[in-house]
Amino acid sequence: MDVLDGINAPTTDPNVVGMLAWAKAEGSTAKFNLLDTTLKTADSTPLPGNSAGVQEYPNWDAGVNATVQTLQNYGGILTALRQQQGPQALAKAVGASPWGTSGSLISQVAAGWGNGKGAGVIQSIGYGGSAVPGAGGGDLGSGLVGLATGAAGAAWGAFGAPIAWGEALAKFLGQLLDRKTWIRFGEIIGGLVLGLGGLIVLAKALGADSAVAGVAGKVAPIAALAA
């Protein structure tokens, strides 16, 4: 959303989803550089092992500014976003540009997310790592989640902020969609059942010992008198 603001494009669901689909298709591992811009700045460093010259930036604002500056050179992408032409038009514009990201892959990811219809569901799929067509599964990456949280930090202070509630719900739904969550849940329940069973067995054993002790206490005086 900060990048969209920087290029004077509306921060509507279709535009945001288009950008998320682009980021997912890009699959960047560079710090604060979700779209893999190669713009060198005074405080940027090359992404280790990347031959294309993708840069890493020291903070959120630096990455946003570099991405915004780079996009100024891509008229087709700017038009698609500023005119809210939708994720598919954005995918086509990126694919036709020298940016280097597969427009077909962006298109498939966006289609798997409903092309901007129902932002909550779309984000939950992205954060949860469901098998989105053409994206090979996986999630948007801890980098994106962390950066999005930082960018929306102020929004968390206002309970009515849609982006904060939307992200929180998206992350929660994403965890519900993750098979590993249910495996861990099953392990916890299994451990509780075993622990409870052990306590029951122990309680029964202690009860039996108490009964034996009680009988022995009553028999001992009788034995003493008989002797």
N, C-alpha and C positions, 0 to 999 in steps of 0.2 A: 504494500500500500504506500510506503514511503517513496518507492521508485515511481509509482504511478503519479503521486503528488508532484514529484520532481520534474516529470515530463508534461505536467498539466493535463493528465488523463483522469477520467472519473474513476473512483474507487468502488465501482459497482461489482456485484457478484461475478458476472461474466468476465470482466477484466481481471479480477483477483484470481479466479479459477484458471484463466488463461496463463497468468504469470506463474501460478503454482504448478500447472502442468508443464510449463516450459522448464521450471527449476527441476522438477522430477525427471524430465527427459534429459536434461543436462547432466544430472547425476554428479554435481560438483562436490569435491572434497576440499576446495579452497576456503580458507577462513574469510568470512564476511563477503563472499563472492558467489552468490547462488547461481548466477548466469554465466560464470566463467569469462568475464571480461578480461582482456589482455592489456588494459590501459595501465601504463606505468605512472606512478605518482611518486612524490618525494618520500612517502612513508610506506610504499608497497614493496613486497618481495616476491620473487618468482615461486610458483608452486613447485616443490621438489619433484623431480622426475617427469615434469610436463614439458614436452617439446614445443607446444604451441605458444608458450609464453604467458599462460594464465597467471594472474597475480593474486597474492594474498594481502589482505588489508588489516590494519591494527585494531579497527573497531567498526561498529555498525554504520556510523555516519560516513566514514571514509569509503566503505564498500558501496553504500547507496549512491554517494556522490560520483564515484567512478563509473558505476553502472549508468547513472543518468547522463553523464557526459558522453559515454560511449553511444548510447541510444540516440543522441542528437544527430548522429551520422547515418541513421537508418530510417529514411522517410517512410517506407512502407510499413514498418513496425509501428512507428509513431502514429500514422494514420489509422491503423487497425485499432489501436488502443484509445486514441483520442475520440474516434467516432464510435466507439463501443461496438465494433463489428462482430465481436464474439470470439471465443477461443479457437474456432476452426479457421476464421480469417487470420487470427494472429499466428496460428501454426503455419498457414500458407505463406504469410509474410516472412516469418523467420526462415522457413525452408528455402524461400527464393532469394534470401539475402546471403552475404558472405559470412554471416555469424558463425556458421558451422554446425548448428544443432539440427537434427533431423526433424523437418516439419511433419513428416509422416508419424513419427513417434509422439510428438506433441499432440497431434490430432487424435491418435489412439488413446492417449492418456486422458485427454479432455473428454473424449466420447465416453470413456469408462466412468467418468465422474459426472455425466449428465450435462456436459457443456454449460455449466453455470447455473443449473436449475436445482435449487435445494442446497444452499451453501453448507448447512450443518452436516448433511449426509456426505457431501463431497469431501469436506475436511476430515470427517471421521475415517473415511476410506484412506485418505492420504496419510494421516497420522498413524492409522492402525496397521498399515502395511498389507492390505488385502491384495490379491492378485489382479491388479488393474490390467486390462488388455494392452499388450504392447509395452508394458513397463517392467515386465519380469519380476513382479512382486516387489517386496521391500517397502520401506516407508520413505517419507520425505527427508529423513535423516535427522539426527539429534542436533545438527548444526542449525537446521531451519527452525526446529521447535525452539531452540534456545534463542535464536535471533528474533523470532516472532514474539517471544515472550519479552525480550528486551525492548523491542520496538513498541509493544503495547503496554509497557510498564505503567504508564500514567493511567491507562484505561482501567487497570485493575483497581484503582482507587475509587472509581465511580461504579457503583453496583449496577447501574443501568446501562453500562457500556456494552453494546452488542458484540464487539470483537472479543472482549474478555470472556463473556459467558459463552460465546460461540466456540472459542478455543478450548475452554474447560470442558464443555460438553463433548467436543470432538475428540479430545484426548481420552475421556472416559469411555466413549463408545468405541474408540479404537482399541482400547484394552479389552473390551468385551469381545471384540472380533478376533482377538489374538488367541490362537490355540494354546500357546504357552501359559496364558493366564489361567485357563481351565485345568491344565495339568498341575500347575502349582496349587490351585484351589483343591484339587483332588488329593494331593499329597498332604495338605494341611488337615483336611477332614479325616484322612486315613490315620494321621498321627494322633489326632484327638480321640478317635475311636479306640485305637490301641491303648492310649494312655488311660482312658476311662475304664476299659476292660481290665487293665492291670490294677487300678484302684479297687474295682469291685472284687477281684480275686483276693487282693490283700485284705480287704475288709472282712471277707468271709473267713479267711484264715485266722485273723485276729479274733473274730467272734468265736470260732471253734476253740481256740486256746483259752479264752476266758471261761467258756463252759467247762472245760476240763479242769481248770484251776478251781472253779467253784465246787465241783463234785469232790475233788481231792480235799478241799478245805472242810467239807462236811464229814468225810469219812475218817479223817485223821483223829478227831476226838474220840470217836467210837472205838477205833483201834487201840487208842491209848488206855481206855477204860477196860477193854477186854484183856489187855496185857496185865 
